[in-house]
Amino acid sequence: MAEKILRIFAGLLVGVWVARYLGPEQFGVFSYVLAFTAIFGGIAKLGLDGILIRELVNQPELRDTWLGTAFWLKVAGAFLVMAIMALVMPFTSNDASTNLYIFIIAAGLVFQGFEVVEFYFQSQVLGKLISICKVFQLTLSSLIKVYLVLTEADLLWFVVVAASDVLGLALSYFVAFRLKTDTGFFRNFDWNIAKALLKDSWPLILSSLVVMIYMRIDQIMVKEMLGAHEVGIYSAAVRLSEAVYFVPVMISASLFPAILNAKAQSKALYEKRLSRLYFFLIWLAILFGVTFSVLGGQLVEFLYGPDYKEASQVLEIHIWACIFVFAGAASGKWYLSENLQKYRFINQLLGAVMNIILNYYLIESYGLLGAALSTIISYAFAAYLFDLFWVETRPNFYRLNKSIFGGALVEKND
């Protein structure tokens, strides 16, 4: 938890400094490149994360075979992603420099294969080692970015650092793994295991792609429809807005065991704890929304400077999407406990399609404010209103209604 909080704050503070140095135009190009790569980067992960952890726990004697097979699948996935991106880029308005930056960052995806070490450590309940590796990578990356700002480096070097972040983490994982064991998993590969992994993971690949489109398509479309300068302004606001998104994830994860325990005891206790979680997260999000709406202008000017003053209006609107992000984080635990994840995927897919359509019309009519409005509307449907459409998820819609509009306050005693 400490590592994740440190990553949020270090990323925000160093990111703000980098944004001030680059200015809206170059920061817009940088943000666009990161968003474009992130959409396809989810494919390279191949959705193997949870599946691999499960198999490492169930079949520890085949550890090196599972790790080696997953490693080479991820490497192959990275090259597949680069090929797909090469086919897509001719249909964009990118210049040669922007396409070069995209390929530099995409090249870093090859080193995502070493994430299998993280999954091995998770299966062994060695989260401390993972955090140490990530803190090392974060510290090194932050120091290099600060050095680049102080030496007034070109945008190309910031792109190289972004790509090398994956390499730095891969090296730290490799060293940590070798300190714990003397085996070389990357010398192993099994076709049967590869088929089994891909058979289980393809729905997760689609889910990951949908989520990244859902989260990043607005920046892509702002660049295509308005230009790099506007992406820089919009991304500055989005970074501040999304800085609070880790809060519901952290709270929901910590309370999820208590909710599952309540389900095993009684339906009434289960519903009561769910309602409390929903009520707390939604009204915490409303508090964030009010705070950022009131102080957004001063916050943007203090952090980013006068060049980004237009971002204040975007922030004051975009921050309200956090209500539905917080609601979605709470609902995600309910979907898991009820084994209804497929409906969450359907809702996110519909939300992604809606986001694209709304962005097309609202950006054209209202510019950056239209992109922020599109985010709020599509998130509201995906995390809230679409639950009304399905009989199985309708109880969650009513629970969210109760939390948003009152009545979720329950007795003090369980």
C-alpha positions as a printed NumPy array, in Angstrom:
array([[  0.   ,   0.   ,   0.   ],
       [  2.828,   2.392,   0.876],
       [  4.487,   1.695,  -2.475],
       [  1.282,   2.469,  -4.36 ],
       [  0.716,   5.726,  -2.468],
       [  4.357,   6.723,  -3.069],
       [  3.924,   5.962,  -6.776],
       [  0.829,   8.165,  -6.991],
       [  2.447,  11.149,  -5.299],
       [  5.861,  10.805,  -6.952],
       [  4.248,  10.333, -10.346],
       [  2.01 ,  13.354,  -9.816],
       [  4.705,  15.712,  -8.525],
       [  7.396,  14.73 , -11.028],
       [  4.752,  14.578, -13.761],
       [  3.651,  18.131, -12.97 ],
       [  7.252,  19.364, -13.14 ],
       [  7.744,  17.603, -16.474],
       [  4.484,  19.108, -17.779],
       [  5.536,  22.625, -16.752],
       [  8.904,  22.177, -18.446],
       [  7.582,  20.688, -21.694],
       [  4.661,  23.094, -22.06 ],
       [  1.173,  22.186, -23.347],
       [  2.255,  21.377, -26.917],
       [  5.054,  18.908, -26.152],
       [  3.329,  17.561, -23.056],
       [  0.302,  16.945, -25.26 ],
       [  2.383,  14.864, -27.67 ],
       [  3.921,  12.967, -24.733],
       [  0.498,  12.276, -23.165],
       [ -0.957,  11.194, -26.508],
       [  1.905,   8.758, -27.091],
       [  1.461,   7.241, -23.612],
       [ -2.324,   6.949, -24.077],
       [ -2.003,   5.429, -27.57 ],
       [  0.498,   2.843, -26.339],
       [ -1.531,   2.062, -23.202],
       [ -4.6  ,   1.097, -25.238],
       [ -2.634,  -1.58 , -27.067],
       [ -0.352,  -2.438, -24.141],
       [ -3.148,  -4.328, -22.414],
       [ -3.126,  -6.835, -25.279],
       [  0.569,  -7.551, -24.69 ],
       [ -0.201,  -8.602, -21.106],
       [ -2.466, -11.332, -22.563],
       [ -4.648, -11.342, -19.429],
       [ -2.353, -13.906, -17.809],
       [ -1.862, -12.227, -14.435],
       [ -4.471, -13.86 , -12.196],
       [ -4.452, -17.129, -14.157],
       [ -0.699, -17.566, -13.716],
       [ -0.891, -16.886,  -9.972],
       [ -3.633, -19.514,  -9.675],
       [ -1.578, -22.149, -11.476],
       [  1.601, -21.371,  -9.525],
       [ -0.345, -21.961,  -6.306],
       [ -2.031, -25.139,  -7.577],
       [  1.019, -26.67 ,  -9.305],
       [  4.178, -25.333,  -7.629],
       [  6.215, -28.288,  -8.935],
       [  5.782, -26.912, -12.492],
       [  6.863, -23.402, -11.521],
       [  9.591, -22.908, -14.121],
       [  7.439, -24.33 , -16.915],
       [  4.52 , -22.024, -16.081],
       [  6.808, -18.988, -15.701],
       [  8.812, -19.7  , -18.847],
       [  5.743, -20.327, -20.987],
       [  3.99 , -17.173, -19.747],
       [  7.204, -15.174, -20.243],
       [  7.564, -16.112, -23.899],
       [  3.85 , -15.632, -24.55 ],
       [  4.126, -12.072, -23.213],
       [  7.195, -11.393, -25.381],
       [  5.313, -12.686, -28.434],
       [  2.334, -10.54 , -27.382],
       [  4.536,  -7.438, -27.353],
       [  5.68 ,  -8.049, -30.939],
       [  2.083,  -8.726, -31.977],
       [  1.057,  -5.38 , -30.464],
       [  3.8  ,  -3.543, -32.355],
       [  2.601,  -5.137, -35.607],
       [ -0.997,  -4.069, -34.884],
       [  0.139,  -0.538, -34.079],
       [  2.08 ,  -0.387, -37.344],
       [ -1.159,  -1.223, -39.187],
       [ -3.209,   1.343, -37.252],
       [ -0.867,   4.35 , -37.372],
       [ -1.287,   5.156, -41.081],
       [ -4.914,   6.002, -40.263],
       [ -3.9  ,   8.64 , -37.684],
       [ -2.789,  12.231, -38.22 ],
       [  0.569,  11.621, -36.536],
       [  3.779,  13.058, -37.896],
       [  6.963,  10.986, -38.17 ],
       [  8.303,  12.104, -34.768],
       [  5.111,  11.085, -32.944],
       [  5.129,   7.665, -34.609],
       [  8.781,   7.23 , -33.609],
       [  7.922,   8.043, -29.982],
       [  5.096,   5.492, -30.04 ],
       [  7.404,   2.747, -31.284],
       [ 10.071,   3.598, -28.715],
       [  7.582,   3.175, -25.857],
       [  6.027,   0.112, -27.511],
       [  9.504,  -1.478, -27.65 ],
       [  9.546,  -1.376, -23.854],
       [  6.557,  -3.746, -23.812],
       [  8.926,  -6.593, -24.709],
       [ 10.303,  -6.448, -21.174],
       [  6.82 ,  -6.897, -19.671],
       [  7.577, -10.606, -19.866],
       [  9.506, -10.293, -16.607],
       [  6.21 ,  -9.479, -14.857],
       [  5.891, -13.24 , -14.402],
       [  8.365, -12.874, -11.535],
       [  5.896, -10.55 ,  -9.802],
       [  3.171, -13.178, -10.136],
       [  5.488, -15.825,  -8.699],
       [  6.232, -13.635,  -5.682],
       [  2.494, -13.006,  -5.23 ],
       [  1.821, -16.741,  -5.274],
       [  4.444, -17.116,  -2.513],
       [  3.01 , -14.184,  -0.503],
       [  6.245, -12.204,  -0.989],
       [  4.667,  -8.833,  -1.722],
       [  7.485,  -7.041,   0.1  ],
       [  9.98 ,  -8.036,  -2.62 ],
       [  7.648,  -6.742,  -5.331],
       [  7.326,  -3.398,  -3.536],
       [ 11.094,  -3.067,  -3.106],
       [ 11.605,  -3.634,  -6.84 ],
       [  8.924,  -1.089,  -7.734],
       [ 10.236,   1.537,  -5.318],
       [ 13.726,   1.101,  -6.814],
       [ 12.381,   1.575, -10.353],
       [ 10.217,   4.532,  -9.335],
       [ 13.081,   6.294,  -7.566],
       [ 15.496,   5.795, -10.457],
       [ 12.944,   6.932, -13.044],
       [ 11.972,  10.024, -11.026],
       [ 15.591,  11.065, -10.528],
       [ 16.328,  10.713, -14.257],
       [ 13.271,  12.81 , -15.167],
       [ 14.331,  15.521, -12.715],
       [ 17.816,  15.488, -14.281],
       [ 16.304,  15.817, -17.77 ],
       [ 14.273,  18.837, -16.672],
       [ 17.283,  20.49 , -15.042],
       [ 19.428,  19.923, -18.135],
       [ 16.622,  21.08 , -20.466],
       [ 16.559,  17.831, -22.439],
       [ 14.496,  17.234, -25.581],
       [ 11.149,  15.432, -25.506],
       [ 12.795,  12.369, -27.082],
       [ 14.69 ,  11.66 , -23.838],
       [ 11.512,  11.709, -21.752],
       [ 10.059,   9.175, -24.175],
       [ 13.167,   6.991, -23.82 ],
       [ 12.857,   7.125, -20.023],
       [  9.174,   6.146, -20.226],
       [ 10.167,   3.121, -22.331],
       [ 13.097,   2.213, -20.056],
       [ 10.862,   2.207, -16.967],
       [  9.703,  -1.279, -17.97 ],
       [ 13.327,  -2.35 , -18.512],
       [ 14.366,  -1.047, -15.072],
       [ 11.55 ,  -2.949, -13.384],
       [ 12.37 ,  -6.082, -15.397],
       [ 16.015,  -5.985, -14.282],
       [ 15.053,  -5.532, -10.633],
       [ 12.607,  -8.454, -10.867],
       [ 15.277, -10.63 , -12.494],
       [ 17.835,  -9.852,  -9.774],
       [ 15.27 , -10.465,  -7.   ],
       [ 14.268, -13.799,  -8.555],
       [ 17.865, -14.966,  -8.879],
       [ 18.525, -14.046,  -5.261],
       [ 15.637, -16.305,  -4.224],
       [ 16.381, -19.174,  -6.626],
       [ 19.111, -20.233,  -9.033],
       [ 16.841, -21.506, -11.814],
       [ 16.346, -19.841, -15.199],
       [ 12.644, -20.064, -16.042],
       [ 13.094, -18.403, -19.45 ],
       [ 14.663, -21.616, -20.769],
       [ 11.282, -23.371, -20.483],
       [  8.284, -23.424, -22.809],
       [  5.412, -25.904, -23.15 ],
       [  2.917, -25.72 , -26.017],
       [  0.16 , -27.48 , -24.072],
       [  0.477, -25.063, -21.175],
       [  0.565, -22.149, -23.625],
       [ -2.721, -23.322, -25.182],
       [ -4.284, -23.74 , -21.731],
       [ -3.199, -20.238, -20.675],
       [ -4.523, -18.595, -23.832],
       [ -7.792, -20.531, -23.638],
       [ -8.422, -19.139, -20.14 ],
       [ -7.099, -15.65 , -20.784],
       [ -8.763, -14.482, -24.015],
       [-11.823, -12.988, -22.254],
       [ -9.436, -11.08 , -19.981],
       [ -7.51 ,  -9.775, -23.016],
       [-10.747,  -8.344, -24.412],
       [-11.662,  -6.918, -21.015],
       [ -8.271,  -5.227, -20.658],
       [ -8.543,  -3.72 , -24.149],
       [-12.043,  -2.409, -23.433],
       [-10.967,  -0.861, -20.123],
       [ -8.005,   0.931, -21.705],
       [-10.182,   2.266, -24.547],
       [-12.725,   3.305, -21.949],
       [-10.039,   5.17 , -19.939],
       [ -7.818,   6.656, -22.669],
       [ -9.814,   7.152, -25.864],
       [-10.669,  10.744, -24.912],
       [ -7.   ,  11.818, -25.119],
       [ -6.597,  10.073, -28.475],
       [ -9.674,  11.775, -29.918],
       [ -8.741,  15.207, -28.519],
       [ -5.406,  14.917, -30.337],
       [ -7.039,  13.84 , -33.602],
       [ -9.802,  16.476, -33.481],
       [ -8.181,  19.466, -31.735],
       [ -4.402,  19.034, -31.71 ],
       [ -1.428,  18.362, -29.422],
       [ -1.684,  21.63 , -27.447],
       [ -5.248,  20.77 , -26.394],
       [ -4.175,  17.237, -25.38 ],
       [ -1.572,  18.798, -23.096],
       [ -4.193,  20.998, -21.423],
       [ -6.679,  18.14 , -21.126],
       [ -4.091,  15.639, -19.827],
       [ -2.956,  18.073, -17.127],
       [ -6.518,  18.22 , -15.773],
       [ -7.046,  14.471, -16.097],
       [ -3.861,  13.703, -14.146],
       [ -5.127,  15.704, -11.187],
       [ -8.597,  14.189, -11.434],
       [ -7.293,  10.616, -11.674],
       [ -4.907,  11.117,  -8.739],
       [ -7.755,  10.168,  -6.376],
       [ -8.74 ,   6.999,  -8.244],
       [ -6.496,   4.798,  -6.089],
       [ -8.585,   5.615,  -2.995],
       [-11.665,   3.428,  -3.775],
       [ -9.489,   0.583,  -5.048],
       [ -7.507,   0.555,  -1.805],
       [-10.567,   0.823,   0.446],
       [-12.589,  -1.785,  -1.463],
       [ -9.707,  -4.266,  -1.479],
       [ -9.154,  -3.914,   2.258],
       [-12.865,  -4.338,   3.092],
       [-13.641,  -7.112,   0.594],
       [-12.74 ,  -9.982,   2.992],
       [-15.138,  -8.563,   5.605],
       [-17.906,  -8.391,   2.986],
       [-17.327, -12.01 ,   1.926],
       [-17.297, -13.046,   5.572],
       [-20.63 , -11.269,   6.093],
       [-22.115, -13.093,   3.094],
       [-21.23 , -16.41 ,   4.717],
       [-22.977, -15.322,   7.945],
       [-26.234, -13.722,   6.788],
       [-27.776, -11.923,   3.843],
       [-28.811,  -8.985,   6.038],
       [-25.271,  -8.389,   7.303],
       [-23.907,  -8.784,   3.774],
       [-26.306,  -6.151,   2.419],
       [-25.611,  -3.822,   5.335],
       [-21.847,  -3.889,   4.817],
       [-22.21 ,  -3.433,   1.062],
       [-24.502,  -0.443,   1.61 ],
       [-22.043,   1.119,   4.026],
       [-19.179,   0.666,   1.568],
       [-21.221,   2.19 ,  -1.276],
       [-22.442,   5.086,   0.829],
       [-18.969,   5.911,   2.151],
       [-17.216,   5.766,  -1.242],
       [-19.869,   7.701,  -3.147],
       [-20.044,  10.538,  -0.635],
       [-16.256,  10.602,  -0.381],
       [-16.233,  11.065,  -4.169],
       [-18.77 ,  13.894,  -3.851],
       [-16.479,  15.541,  -1.29 ],
       [-13.569,  15.304,  -3.747],
       [-15.815,  16.742,  -6.482],
       [-16.827,  19.76 ,  -4.406],
       [-13.246,  20.4  ,  -3.256],
       [-11.748,  20.256,  -6.747],
       [-14.59 ,  22.308,  -8.226],
       [-13.989,  25.087,  -5.69 ],
       [-10.19 ,  24.971,  -5.65 ],
       [ -9.51 ,  23.592,  -9.147],
       [ -8.426,  26.913, -10.66 ],
       [ -5.969,  27.727,  -7.871],
       [ -4.649,  24.143,  -7.877],
       [ -3.978,  24.114, -11.618],
       [ -2.271,  27.523, -11.568],
       [ -0.143,  26.58 ,  -8.534],
       [  0.995,  23.237,  -9.95 ],
       [  1.173,  23.795, -13.696],
       [  1.518,  27.556, -14.075],
       [ -0.328,  30.07 , -16.284],
       [  0.282,  28.142, -19.529],
       [ -2.235,  25.532, -18.346],
       [ -4.95 ,  27.878, -17.027],
       [ -7.522,  26.391, -19.442],
       [ -7.137,  23.069, -17.605],
       [ -8.964,  24.447, -14.558],
       [-12.364,  24.373, -16.286],
       [-11.72 ,  20.851, -17.553],
       [-10.743,  19.716, -14.047],
       [-13.843,  21.264, -12.479],
       [-16.007,  19.11 , -14.775],
       [-13.887,  15.967, -15.147],
       [-13.505,  15.487, -11.377],
       [-17.206,  14.566, -11.114],
       [-16.499,  11.354, -13.019],
       [-14.906,  10.135,  -9.783],
       [-18.391,   9.517,  -8.349],
       [-18.903,   6.745, -10.875],
       [-15.286,   5.532, -10.632],
       [-15.73 ,   5.15 ,  -6.866],
       [-19.14 ,   3.5  ,  -7.37 ],
       [-17.616,   1.152,  -9.947],
       [-14.825,   0.128,  -7.563],
       [-17.391,  -0.812,  -4.917],
       [-19.649,  -2.571,  -7.442],
       [-16.678,  -4.545,  -8.746],
       [-16.427,  -6.364,  -5.433],
       [-20.149,  -7.18 ,  -5.56 ],
       [-19.769,  -8.553,  -9.104],
       [-16.959, -10.804,  -7.86 ],
       [-18.828, -12.035,  -4.801],
       [-21.892, -12.837,  -6.959],
       [-19.817, -14.225,  -9.878],
       [-21.366, -11.747, -12.317],
       [-18.153, -10.399, -13.882],
       [-19.502, -10.898, -17.413],
       [-22.046,  -8.137, -16.844],
       [-19.323,  -5.768, -15.742],
       [-17.46 ,  -6.486, -18.974],
       [-20.623,  -5.891, -21.031],
       [-21.258,  -2.594, -19.212],
       [-17.674,  -1.461, -19.802],
       [-17.854,  -2.436, -23.477],
       [-21.06 ,  -0.441, -23.924],
       [-19.499,   2.427, -21.967],
       [-16.443,   2.421, -24.236],
       [-18.63 ,   2.571, -27.37 ],
       [-20.706,   5.366, -25.826],
       [-17.537,   7.258, -24.877],
       [-16.279,   7.176, -28.466],
       [-19.628,   8.348, -29.891],
       [-20.063,  11.116, -27.308],
       [-16.488,  12.316, -27.783],
       [-17.009,  12.564, -31.527],
       [-20.001,  14.879, -31.156],
       [-19.239,  16.756, -27.93 ],
       [-15.563,  17.525, -28.67 ],
       [-16.622,  18.991, -31.997],
       [-19.269,  21.159, -30.28 ],
       [-17.688,  22.009, -26.917],
       [-13.972,  21.281, -27.263],
       [-12.155,  20.047, -24.159],
       [-15.218,  20.532, -21.971],
       [-17.052,  18.173, -24.319],
       [-14.417,  15.494, -23.728],
       [-14.828,  15.895, -19.954],
       [-18.623,  15.677, -20.262],
       [-18.312,  12.552, -22.422],
       [-16.238,  10.925, -19.699],
       [-18.805,  11.677, -16.993],
       [-21.782,  10.49 , -19.059],
       [-20.17 ,   7.261, -20.287],
       [-18.815,   6.431, -16.803],
       [-22.282,   7.069, -15.322],
       [-23.86 ,   4.588, -17.718],
       [-21.133,   1.949, -17.394],
       [-20.854,   2.009, -13.593],
       [-24.459,   2.814, -12.703],
       [-27.287,   3.083, -15.231],
       [-26.523,  -0.027, -17.313],
       [-27.076,  -2.149, -14.179],
       [-30.776,  -1.374, -14.56 ],
       [-30.828,  -3.169, -17.925],
       [-29.999,  -6.651, -16.584],
       [-32.208,  -8.577, -14.161],
       [-29.149, -10.036, -12.404],
       [-27.549,  -6.635, -11.768],
       [-30.706,  -4.655, -10.983],
       [-30.252,  -5.096,  -7.195],
       [-26.917,  -3.308,  -7.526],
       [-28.589,  -0.412,  -9.336],
       [-31.081,   0.   ,  -6.5  ],
       [-28.282,  -0.234,  -3.917],
       [-26.348,   2.507,  -5.719],
       [-29.534,   4.586,  -5.914],
       [-30.011,   4.235,  -2.194],
       [-26.419,   5.274,  -1.514],
       [-26.503,   8.283,  -3.843],
       [-29.887,   9.653,  -2.882],
       [-29.926,   8.736,   0.799],
       [-31.159,   5.958,   3.019],
       [-27.869,   4.09 ,   3.235],
       [-27.244,   5.095,   6.815],
       [-27.692,   1.944,   8.813],
       [-27.667,   0.968,  12.435],
       [-24.537,   1.482,  14.464],
       [-24.491,  -2.138,  15.627],
       [-23.99 ,  -5.058,  13.23 ]])
